[in-house]
Amino acid sequence: MPRKWTVEKVEHKDPRFIEAWNALLNSWRAEVDPEDPPYPSSVDADAVLNQPAFVKTHFWAIWDEVREKILGTSTLVIIDTEDNRDMATLDLIVHHDHRRQGIGSALLAPALPVMHTTGRSRFTGETEGSIPAGEEFLQVLGGRKILETHTNQLALQELDRALLQTWLKAANPLKAEFAMGLWGNQYPEDQLEGVARLYDLVNDQPMGEIEMERWKITPDLIRELNRQRSQGSAELWTYYLREKATGNYVGYTEIAWRPEKEFLAKQGMTAVDPAYRNRGLGRWLKAAMLEKLMRERPQVRYVRTGNADSNAPMLKINQALGFKPYSSNTQWELTRDGIEAYLASRQPI
């Protein structure tokens, strides 16, 4: 019979929670990213304390008996915009020494009333290939696989520098039509309409077997991202391409770096407007960004990025650069009704 655990709603600004949560996350990261050193708590604090206003996050935790260690957490994330108002994201983490003891199931229950109140009937989750217990649990919950992905890694010492120069030289004829520019953490206020149109390209990436509306990216949303980034420690670079004749933004690539994790850069979105694809713009953007990264952040040893296994065009570019599979991930869809039925079938003491 499953044990009855005490689940607490957490005030995520509590420094004591952040320190214990960081310890839990570092134990989890040691399974997923075994080559990485533990992250300082400031990294995880930044992730929860500096969120956009449209992101509503709820935390629950199960502590050990002396309240020094967190055994597991659940995090319900609701994107509070006009789109996909039936959806949420649920993230469950259980310490590897305390799995298969009913902690994950106990952490599910408090999320359900919030989902009812906010009208959310389904949610997505993610499992890591290096932690089989996660997939086994979501299968028991009736989860449906919607997308297979990988985190791919580029070791910069293995990068073919000559290839970068080849791609940059191939872009020379394109400079008559397109201008490349750079944004830092803050997007210019007078360009937010164009930035929003670029961000709208996120809707063109593979979403897997899930039905959802296109996210409507607005200048107000981008303005809120500006506010969030002004308060965090991450450094973001965005290279963009603009068509000279029309002034339209046609593509961009982003990379993020933190001084607390100086060995690593995270490659974000790279996207080109469908009307301008197959002309080498994506290769130009990627080559320019990697050249800048190596020149200005020589301490970076690795670049990691997430790619859907079905995203053949981007995988082709990344594989040519030398990105290799680093870890596997699976995206899942679960329903509120399915979770309620599962929990009703259990008999806690």
C-alpha positions in Angstrom: 0.0 0.0 0.0 1.5 3.4 -0.9 2.7 5.6 1.9 0.9 8.8 2.6 3.3 11.7 2.1 2.9 15.3 3.2 2.9 17.7 0.3 3.5 21.4 0.9 2.7 24.4 -1.3 6.0 26.2 -1.6 6.7 29.9 -1.6 9.4 29.8 -4.3 11.0 33.1 -3.1 12.0 31.4 0.2 15.8 31.2 0.3 15.7 28.0 2.2 13.5 26.4 -0.4 15.8 27.6 -3.2 18.9 26.1 -1.5 17.2 22.7 -1.0 15.7 22.8 -4.5 19.1 23.5 -6.0 20.5 20.4 -4.2 17.6 18.3 -5.6 18.2 19.7 -9.1 21.9 19.1 -8.9 21.3 15.4 -8.1 19.0 15.2 -11.1 21.4 17.0 -13.3 24.2 14.6 -12.3 22.0 11.9 -14.0 21.2 13.9 -17.1 24.5 15.9 -17.5 27.1 13.8 -15.7 30.0 15.8 -17.1 28.8 19.1 -15.7 29.8 20.5 -12.3 27.0 21.3 -9.8 25.3 24.6 -10.5 25.3 27.3 -7.9 21.9 28.1 -6.4 21.9 31.6 -8.0 21.2 29.9 -11.4 18.1 28.1 -10.1 17.0 31.2 -8.2 17.2 33.3 -11.4 15.0 30.7 -13.2 12.2 31.1 -10.7 12.5 34.7 -9.4 12.8 36.3 -12.9 9.9 35.0 -14.8 7.7 36.9 -17.3 4.4 38.1 -15.9 2.5 35.9 -18.3 4.1 32.8 -16.8 2.3 31.6 -13.7 4.2 28.9 -11.7 3.0 26.8 -8.8 5.5 24.7 -6.7 4.9 21.8 -4.3 7.5 19.9 -2.3 7.9 16.9 -0.1 10.6 17.3 2.6 12.5 14.8 4.6 11.5 14.3 8.3 14.1 16.9 9.5 13.2 19.4 6.7 16.8 19.6 5.5 16.3 17.9 2.1 13.7 18.0 -0.5 12.7 14.5 -1.7 10.7 15.6 -4.7 9.0 18.6 -6.3 6.2 19.2 -8.7 6.0 22.4 -10.8 2.9 23.5 -12.7 3.5 26.1 -15.3 0.6 28.0 -16.9 1.2 30.3 -19.8 -1.5 32.9 -19.2 -2.1 34.3 -22.7 -5.0 34.1 -25.0 -3.8 30.9 -26.7 -4.0 27.3 -25.7 -5.9 28.0 -22.6 -6.6 24.3 -22.0 -2.9 23.5 -21.6 -0.3 23.6 -18.9 3.1 22.1 -18.2 3.9 19.8 -15.3 7.4 19.0 -14.2 8.0 16.3 -11.6 11.4 15.6 -10.0 12.0 12.9 -7.4 15.5 12.3 -5.8 17.0 9.1 -7.2 17.2 7.6 -3.7 13.5 8.0 -3.1 11.8 6.8 -6.3 9.1 4.2 -6.5 7.8 5.2 -3.1 4.7 7.1 -4.1 6.3 10.5 -4.0 5.6 11.3 -7.7 2.0 10.3 -7.3 1.6 12.4 -4.1 3.0 15.4 -5.9 0.4 15.1 -8.7 -2.7 15.7 -6.6 -2.3 19.4 -5.6 -1.9 20.4 -9.2 -5.4 19.2 -10.1 -7.5 21.8 -8.3 -5.3 24.5 -9.9 -5.9 23.0 -13.3 -9.7 23.0 -12.6 -9.7 26.6 -11.5 -7.8 27.8 -14.5 -9.7 25.6 -17.0 -6.7 23.5 -17.9 -7.6 19.9 -19.0 -4.3 18.6 -20.4 -0.7 19.2 -19.8 2.7 18.3 -21.3 5.7 16.8 -19.6 9.1 15.6 -20.5 11.2 12.6 -19.7 15.0 12.0 -20.0 16.4 9.0 -21.6 18.9 8.6 -18.8 16.2 8.3 -16.2 13.9 5.3 -17.3 11.7 5.7 -14.2 10.3 8.9 -15.7 9.0 7.2 -18.8 7.7 4.2 -16.9 5.7 6.6 -14.6 4.1 8.6 -17.4 3.1 5.3 -19.1 1.3 4.3 -16.0 -0.4 7.7 -15.9 -1.7 7.1 -19.5 0.7 9.6 -21.1 0.9 9.8 -24.8 4.2 10.3 -26.6 4.0 13.3 -28.8 7.6 14.2 -29.8 11.0 12.6 -29.6 13.9 15.0 -29.2 17.6 15.1 -28.5 19.9 17.6 -26.8 22.8 17.8 -29.2 26.2 19.1 -28.2 29.1 20.7 -30.1 32.6 20.5 -28.7 34.1 23.7 -29.9 37.7 22.3 -29.9 36.4 19.9 -32.6 34.7 22.5 -34.7 35.9 22.8 -38.3 36.9 26.5 -38.4 37.4 26.3 -42.2 33.8 25.2 -42.6 32.6 28.4 -40.8 34.7 30.5 -43.2 33.3 28.7 -46.1 29.7 29.4 -45.0 30.5 33.0 -44.3 32.1 33.5 -47.7 29.2 31.8 -49.4 27.0 34.5 -47.7 28.9 37.4 -49.4 26.5 37.6 -52.4 23.5 37.7 -50.0 24.8 40.9 -48.4 23.5 42.9 -51.3 19.9 41.9 -50.3 20.2 41.3 -46.5 21.7 43.1 -43.6 22.8 41.3 -40.5 22.5 42.9 -37.1 22.9 42.1 -33.4 20.7 42.5 -30.4 21.7 42.0 -26.8 19.5 41.2 -23.9 17.1 44.1 -24.7 15.2 44.3 -28.0 14.9 47.9 -29.2 11.5 49.4 -28.3 11.0 50.7 -31.8 11.6 47.3 -33.3 9.2 45.2 -31.2 6.8 44.6 -34.0 9.5 43.1 -36.2 10.9 41.1 -33.2 7.4 39.7 -32.6 7.2 38.6 -36.2 10.5 36.8 -35.9 9.4 35.1 -32.7 6.2 33.9 -34.5 8.5 31.5 -36.4 8.5 29.4 -33.3 5.1 28.1 -34.5 6.8 26.5 -37.5 9.0 24.2 -35.6 7.9 20.5 -35.2 5.4 20.2 -32.4 4.8 16.5 -32.7 1.5 14.7 -32.3 -0.3 17.4 -30.3 -3.1 19.6 -31.3 -2.6 23.3 -30.3 -3.2 26.8 -31.5 -0.5 29.0 -32.9 1.0 31.1 -30.2 0.2 34.8 -30.9 3.5 36.7 -30.3 2.8 40.3 -29.6 5.0 43.4 -28.9 3.7 43.4 -25.3 4.9 39.9 -24.9 8.4 40.8 -26.2 8.4 43.9 -23.9 7.8 41.6 -20.9 10.7 39.4 -22.0 12.8 42.6 -22.0 11.8 43.3 -18.5 12.6 39.8 -17.3 16.0 39.7 -18.9 17.0 43.0 -17.4 16.8 41.3 -14.0 18.6 38.1 -14.7 22.3 37.1 -15.0 22.0 35.4 -18.4 23.5 37.1 -21.4 21.6 36.7 -24.7 22.8 37.4 -28.2 20.5 37.5 -31.2 21.8 37.8 -34.7 19.1 38.8 -37.2 18.7 39.2 -40.9 16.7 42.0 -42.5 15.8 42.4 -46.1 17.1 45.7 -47.3 14.4 46.3 -50.0 11.4 45.8 -47.6 12.9 46.2 -44.1 11.4 42.9 -43.2 13.1 40.7 -40.7 13.6 37.3 -42.3 15.6 35.2 -39.8 17.4 35.0 -36.5 19.5 32.8 -34.2 20.0 33.1 -30.5 22.6 31.9 -28.0 22.6 32.3 -24.2 25.5 32.2 -21.8 25.8 32.6 -18.0 29.0 33.5 -16.1 28.1 30.9 -13.5 28.4 28.2 -16.2 31.1 29.7 -18.3 32.0 26.4 -20.0 28.6 26.1 -21.7 26.5 28.1 -24.1 22.9 27.3 -25.0 21.9 27.6 -28.6 18.3 28.7 -28.8 16.0 29.2 -31.8 17.3 29.4 -35.3 14.6 30.2 -37.8 14.2 31.6 -41.3 11.0 32.9 -42.8 9.6 30.1 -45.1 9.6 32.6 -48.1 13.4 33.0 -47.7 14.6 29.4 -47.0 17.0 27.3 -49.0 19.3 30.3 -49.7 21.9 29.7 -47.1 20.6 32.2 -44.6 20.4 29.7 -41.7 24.1 28.7 -42.3 25.1 32.3 -42.4 23.4 33.1 -39.1 24.8 30.0 -37.4 28.4 30.6 -38.6 28.4 34.2 -37.6 27.1 33.4 -34.1 29.7 30.6 -33.5 32.5 32.9 -34.8 31.4 35.6 -32.3 31.1 33.2 -29.5 34.6 31.7 -29.9 36.1 35.2 -30.3 34.4 36.9 -27.3 33.8 33.9 -24.9 36.9 31.7 -25.3 36.1 30.0 -22.0 33.1 28.3 -23.6 33.9 24.6 -24.4 30.5 23.3 -25.4 27.4 24.5 -27.1 24.1 22.6 -26.5 20.8 22.8 -28.3 17.5 20.9 -28.4 16.2 19.5 -31.6 13.2 17.5 -32.5 14.3 14.3 -34.2 11.9 15.1 -37.1 13.5 18.6 -37.7 15.6 17.4 -40.7 16.6 20.9 -42.0 18.1 22.1 -38.7 19.6 18.7 -37.9 21.4 18.8 -41.3 23.0 22.1 -40.4 23.9 21.1 -36.9 25.4 17.8 -37.9 27.5 19.5 -40.5 28.9 21.7 -37.8 29.7 18.7 -35.6 26.8 18.6 -33.1 26.4 15.1 -31.7 23.6 13.5 -29.6 24.2 14.3 -26.0 20.9 13.1 -24.3 17.5 12.0 -25.5 14.2 13.4 -24.4 10.6 12.6 -25.0 7.6 15.0 -24.9 4.4 13.7 -23.5 0.7 14.7 -23.3 -1.4 13.8 -20.3 -5.0 14.6 -19.4 -6.4 16.0 -16.1 -9.1 13.3 -16.3 -6.5 10.6 -16.7 -4.5 11.7 -13.7 -7.7 12.0 -11.6 -8.7 8.4 -12.5 -5.2 7.1 -11.7 -5.1 8.8 -8.3 -8.6 7.5 -7.5 -7.5 4.0 -8.1 -4.7 4.2 -5.5 -5.3 3.3 -1.9 -3.0 5.4 0.3 -2.8 4.5 4.0 
